[in-house]
Amino acid sequence: LYYLQTLARKHKVQVRFILDGSPELIREQYWRHNVLLNFSQGAFGIVNAEALACGTIPVVHTHFKDSVGCYGIIYRDITEALRLTYNLLRNPTEIRLRGLKGSEYVRNKLSFHTFMKKIKIILEHTLHQ
């Protein structure tokens, strides 16, 4: 963590590290920041979908590439994650476009409403067999 803070200060990049926080605090931070640098090994990548829904671009390990579609940034190791994040932060147009498209992706593909529609289709198909 210290290394990342030092690197951020060196390159004059605003960074906020949240190791534990309320859902309200986390949602507020998604809205206020452009990038989520996610080193988590957590289950299902829900954090990434939440970030995308708020227009924040997740930078995630290849294990989570399915949770961000083509709107997140995918890395293989920490060095690549930092390089890709740095390059992204230098491109406001890409940030804006990925943020808007990522938010739309979550609404259309990962929302509760979409999930329930898919469950309904599966149940109807199963019951009519």
C-alpha positions as CSV (number, residue, x, y, z in Angstrom):
1,L,0.0,0.0,0.0
2,Y,2.8,2.4,0.9
3,Y,4.4,1.8,-2.5
4,L,1.2,2.6,-4.3
5,Q,0.7,5.8,-2.3
6,T,4.3,6.9,-3.0
7,L,3.9,6.2,-6.7
8,A,0.6,8.2,-6.9
9,R,2.2,11.2,-5.1
10,K,5.2,11.0,-7.5
11,H,3.0,11.2,-10.5
12,K,0.5,13.7,-9.0
13,V,-2.4,11.2,-9.3
14,Q,-5.3,11.5,-6.7
15,V,-5.7,8.1,-5.1
16,R,-8.0,6.9,-2.3
17,F,-7.5,3.5,-0.7
18,I,-10.6,2.1,1.0
19,L,-9.8,-1.2,2.7
20,D,-13.2,-1.4,4.5
21,G,-16.1,1.0,4.3
22,S,-19.9,1.3,4.4
23,P,-21.8,0.7,1.2
24,E,-22.7,4.4,1.2
25,L,-19.0,5.4,1.4
26,I,-18.0,3.0,-1.3
27,R,-20.8,4.2,-3.6
28,E,-19.8,7.8,-3.1
29,Q,-16.2,7.0,-3.9
30,Y,-17.2,5.3,-7.2
31,W,-19.1,8.4,-8.2
32,R,-16.2,10.7,-7.3
33,H,-13.3,8.7,-9.0
34,N,-12.6,7.5,-12.5
35,V,-10.8,4.3,-11.8
36,L,-11.1,1.3,-9.4
37,L,-7.8,-0.5,-9.1
38,N,-9.0,-3.8,-7.8
39,F,-6.4,-6.2,-6.5
40,S,-9.1,-8.3,-4.8
41,Q,-9.5,-12.0,-5.1
42,G,-13.1,-11.7,-4.0
43,A,-15.9,-13.8,-5.3
44,F,-17.9,-13.1,-8.5
45,G,-16.5,-9.6,-9.2
46,I,-19.5,-7.8,-7.8
47,V,-17.3,-4.9,-6.8
48,N,-16.4,-4.5,-10.5
49,A,-20.0,-4.4,-11.6
50,E,-20.9,-1.9,-8.9
51,A,-18.0,0.4,-10.0
52,L,-19.1,0.1,-13.7
53,A,-22.7,0.9,-12.8
54,C,-21.4,4.2,-11.3
55,G,-19.3,5.0,-14.4
56,T,-16.0,4.0,-12.7
57,I,-13.6,1.9,-14.7
58,P,-12.4,-1.2,-12.9
59,V,-8.8,-2.3,-13.5
60,V,-9.0,-6.0,-12.7
61,H,-7.0,-9.3,-12.9
62,T,-7.7,-11.6,-15.8
63,H,-9.7,-13.8,-13.4
64,F,-12.4,-11.1,-13.4
65,K,-12.5,-10.1,-17.1
66,D,-16.0,-11.5,-17.5
67,S,-17.3,-9.1,-14.8
68,V,-16.3,-6.0,-16.7
69,G,-16.9,-6.8,-20.4
70,C,-14.8,-4.8,-22.7
71,Y,-15.2,-1.7,-20.5
72,G,-12.7,-2.5,-17.8
73,I,-9.0,-2.8,-18.0
74,I,-7.5,-6.2,-17.6
75,Y,-4.0,-7.0,-16.2
76,R,-1.9,-10.0,-15.6
77,D,0.4,-8.7,-12.9
78,I,0.8,-5.6,-10.7
79,T,3.3,-3.9,-12.9
80,E,1.0,-4.1,-15.8
81,A,-2.0,-3.0,-13.7
82,L,-0.1,0.2,-12.7
83,R,1.1,0.9,-16.2
84,L,-2.4,0.5,-17.7
85,T,-3.9,2.6,-15.0
86,Y,-1.4,5.3,-15.5
87,N,-2.0,5.3,-19.2
88,L,-5.8,5.4,-18.7
89,L,-5.6,8.3,-16.3
90,R,-3.8,10.3,-19.0
91,N,-6.7,9.9,-21.4
92,P,-9.9,11.7,-20.2
93,T,-11.7,10.9,-23.4
94,E,-11.3,7.1,-22.9
95,I,-12.2,7.4,-19.3
96,R,-15.5,9.2,-20.2
97,L,-16.4,6.8,-23.0
98,R,-15.6,3.6,-21.0
99,G,-17.5,5.0,-18.0
100,L,-20.6,5.8,-20.0
101,K,-20.6,2.5,-22.0
102,G,-19.7,0.5,-18.9
103,S,-22.6,1.9,-16.9
104,E,-24.9,1.1,-19.9
105,Y,-23.5,-2.4,-20.0
106,V,-24.3,-3.1,-16.4
107,R,-27.8,-1.7,-16.7
108,N,-28.5,-3.9,-19.8
109,K,-26.6,-7.1,-18.9
110,L,-26.1,-7.3,-15.1
111,S,-29.0,-5.5,-13.4
112,F,-31.4,-7.3,-11.1
113,H,-34.2,-6.7,-13.6
114,T,-32.2,-8.4,-16.4
115,F,-31.3,-11.3,-14.0
116,M,-35.0,-11.8,-13.1
117,K,-36.0,-11.8,-16.8
118,K,-33.4,-14.5,-17.5
119,I,-34.6,-16.6,-14.5
120,K,-38.2,-16.3,-15.8
121,I,-37.2,-17.5,-19.2
122,I,-35.3,-20.5,-17.7
123,L,-38.2,-21.4,-15.5
124,E,-40.7,-21.2,-18.3
125,H,-38.5,-23.3,-20.5
126,T,-38.0,-25.9,-17.8
127,L,-41.7,-26.1,-16.9
128,H,-42.8,-26.5,-20.5
129,Q,-40.6,-29.5,-21.2
